Amino acid sequence: MPKLQMSPPWLAGITSNRDAEYIDAVQPGLVLRIRRGRMVWFVRYLFDGSARRYRIGAHPAVGLSAARKLASVVRGRVAAGDDPQSEKRAKREAARREAGRDGRRCSGHLAEGREARPAGPMEGRARGRLGTGITLAPQTPGSDTRQEAPE
C-alpha cells in the first residue's frame, strides 16, 4: 500500500479499474480503498491491541477534506477510549432487533409473518432461462425449441 500525500487533483486523476489501497501521509490512519470500481474511505486504528477499520464513506460523496476531518474525529474517539466500530455494530444490531429481525438474513415474507413456500430447483434464478442467452419456448410439433433471449 503506497503512502502518499493525497490531493484533489490526484483523486481526480485516479482510475478505479484495479483494486488498490492508498494511505494518506497527512492524516494518520486514513485509507482510500479501491475495490471493484468503488472508492471508499476508511480509518485504520488499534483498539485493545487489535487492528480495526471504520468505514467513513464513499468517494466522491465524501471528499478528501471531509474524510480527513472525519478520520481525525474517529481517531480522537479512539484516543478517548471509545471503539467507534463496535459502537456502530451495536447500533446496527439494535436497529435490527427493533425491526423484528434477530440479525440473520431472511426473506421478506418470513419477516412479515407470511408462510414460507418451499424452494424449487430454480429458486433465485429467472425461471425458464438457462443463463446462456437461450430461453425455453413452448414446444410445438415441427418447431425449433430454442430461440434467442430478448435483450
N, C-alpha and C positions, 0 to 999 in steps of 0.2 A: 504494500500500500504506500503510494507516494505521499509524502508530507510536503505541502506547498502552501504558499500564500494565495488563497483564493481571491478573485476579484470579479466584479460583474462582467467585464469583457471576456475573462477566462470562462466563466459559466456560459456566456452566450455562444462561445465557440466550441463547447464540448459536445461531442456526439454520444448518443446513448445506444449505440448499436452493439456494444460489448459490455460484459459485466466487469465492474471495477469498483474500488473504494478509494476515496481521496480524503486525506486527513488535513484539516486546516492548521496552518502554522500559527495563526493569530489567536484563535480561541482553542484552548486545550480541550480535547475530547470530541470536538465537532468533526463529524464524518459525513461526506456525501457518498451515498451508496447508489450505484447504477446497476440495476438488475432487471433483465427482461424489458429493456427500453424505458424503465421508470427511474426517476432520480428522487431519492428520499434522503432527508436529513436525519441523522441520529446523533445522540450524545453517548459516548462511552465513559463509564466511570467504574470505580471499585466501591463495593459496599460489603463490609464484614469480610474482606479478603477475596470476594468473588467478583468477577467481571460482569457488569451489567450493561445493557444497551436500552436507551429510551428513545422512542421514535418521536421526532419533533413534527414532521410533516413533509409533504411532497414539494419538490421544486417544479414549477415556478410559483405555486401558490404561496409558499414561504420563501422569501428572498434571502440573500446572503446576510444582510444586516439583521433581519429579524431572526434568522437561525442562530446567529452569534449571540444575540440578546437572550433568546430562549435557552441556549446552551449554558450561558452564564447563570441564569436563574436556576436551572436544573442542578448545576454543579454547586451552587450556593446552598440549595436544599440538602444536597448530599453532605456538604461540609457541616451543616447544622445537625446532621444525624438522621435525616429522613431518607427513605428509599423511594424515589418517585415511581419507579417501575412497579414495585409491589403495591403501592397505593393505587396506581392506575388499574392494575389487575383486580384488586379488591373492589374498586368501584364498578368495574365491568361485570364481575360475578354477582355483586349485589343487584345491579340492574337486571341481570338475567333472572335471578330469583324473584325479584319483584314482578317481572313479566310472566311468571309462572313456569319458567324453564329451570331445570336443575343444572344447567351448564353444558349438558350434552347436546349435540346437534340432533335435531329431529325434523321430520316433515311437518309442514304447517297443519295438516289435518290432525296430527297427533296432539299438537299444542292447543288446537281449538277444541279438542274433545270428541272429534268425529271418529268413527270406526276406521281402522286401517284396512286397506284392501290388500290381498296377497300380491306379492311382487311377481310379475310374469318374467319370461325369459328375455324380453326386450325392454325391461324396465329402464328408464333413464335415456333411452335412445328414441329416435324418431321411428315409429313403427312402420315396417314395410320398406325401410331404407337400409341398404347394406353397407353404406359408407364408402362405396366405390364409385359414386356418381350414377349408379343404376338403381332404379326403383322397380319394385314388382308391380306388374299390371295384371288386371284380371285376365285369366287365360280363356280365350275363345278358340274354337277349332280353326286351324289354319292361320293363326296369328303368331307373330313373334312374341315371346313372353318378356323380352327385355325392351326397355326404352330409356332414353336419356333422362336424367333427373332435371326438373325445371330449375333454372338459375335465378 
